[in-house]
Amino acid sequence: MAVVGFSGDFQTGTSGTPTTLVDYSSSVKSVSFSRNGETFDVTTFGNNAKKWIKGLTDATVQVEFFYSAALFTALQNALGYVSGGLSWQYGPEGTTATNVKVTQVGTLNSSTGVGLILESADDTTDVAQVKMISASFKVSGAITFSTY
């Protein structure tokens, strides 16, 4: 059976309360969570096969929201927030016990910048279409994988 709508969990802090989660799940159309790991070529002269070492990880979160004035304002304020990173929580399958949960507690220190950092918020409207807001977040620092 096909699922219509977002059945996951997506929560973030706001610029006013960066470490207190606000549940935006009912406004979410889709979430894309992407992680990457750096690799470095450490092959020395004379080897006949490449050798690699693991580097740091990186993550981004892309969210498409259904528009509301409150959400628009929250995202615009988060875009200007420079005092640290926002706390966040993401559950791709929802909040049922044993489902995967990705979390990070934001910091209120701009020099460490750990947490979710909003890179862009795009507000678009096409004729005869539902008004949407797309947000692109960068994850700064280590994240935690657990279950609900």
N, C-alpha and C positions, 0 to 999 in steps of 0.2 A: 504494500500500500504506500503510495506517495505521501510525503509530508508537505503540507502547504504552510509556509511561514517558518520562522526561525524557532526551533524548539530548544535552543541552547541557552546558555547563561552568559551575559556580558555586563560587567560592572566596572566602573572606574571612579576615582576620586574626582573632585572638581577643583577649580582654582581657589575657591573659598575654603574648602575642606579637603585637601589633597590626599589625606590618608583614610578618609571615611568613604566607603564604597556607596555609590548610587547605582541602583539597578536600572539599566537601560534596555534590558532584554526585550520588553514589549515593543520597543521602537526599532529594533534591529531587523533588517531584511536579510543581511548576510555578513559573515565574518570570514576573513582569510588570515590565517596565522601562519607565518613562514619563518623558519629558522635556517640558518646557514652556519657552516663551520669553515674557518680558514684552513688552508693547507699550504705548507711551504716546501719548496723543492730544496732538499739538502744533499743532492747528488754530488759526489766528489769526482774529480778527474780520474779517469781510469775505470770507473764503474760501467757496466754494460746494461744496467737497468736503473730507472729513476728511483729515488728514495724520497719519502715525504714524511713530514711531521705535522702534528695537529696544532692548530692555533686557537684563537678565540672564537666564540660563537656570537652570532648576531641574530636579531629577530625583528620582524615588522608585523604590524596588525593593521589590516585594511577593513573598515566597517562601512556598510551602507545602511543608513538609517532612514526611516520614514520621518518626514519633516514635522517639527513642532517649534513654536517660537521659543519655548523654554530650552529645548535641545540646541537650537541655533545659538542662543545666548551662551549656554554652557560651553559649547565648543569654541566659540569666539573668545571667551574668557580664558579657556584652557590654552588656546593658541598663544596668548600673550603672557601666560604664566612662566616666569623665569626663576622662581625660587626653589626649584627642585623637580622631582618626577612625581607623577600621580600613581597611587596604588591602583591595582587592577586585578580582575579575576575573569577567567574565561573557561566555560565548560561547553565543549562542542556538542555534547549529547544531553545537556540539561543538568539539573541538580540532584538527580536520584542517587541514593547511596551507591557507592562503588564506581560511579562514572568518573572519568578523568577530569581533573581540575588543574588549571594553570594559574598561578598567582605570583604576585610580587608586591611587596610593601614599598611604597614610594618614600623618598627622603625629603626633608624640608631644607636641604642644604644644596645650594646651586653648584657648589664646587664638586660634589660627588655625583649629583644628577641621576641618582638611581631611581628607576620607575618608568612609567609610560610617558612619553613626550609626544605631544601632538605636533606633527609636521605640517599638515594642511587640512583644511575643511572646505569642501566644495559644495555649494548650494546650487542645484540646477532644477529648472522646470522646463518641460516641453509642453507644447499645446496638447491638451486632452490626456495628460499623463499625471501620475501621482508625483507630488513634490518630494524630492529626496535630498539627503545630505550625505556626502561621502567624506570619510575621515581617514587620514593616513597617520599612523602612530609608529614611532621608533621605540624599541625596548632598550633601555639603558641598564646594564647590570645583569646579575644572575637572576634567573626565574626558578620557581619551585613547581615541580610536577607531583601531584598527589591525587587523591580521590575525595569525593564529597562524603 
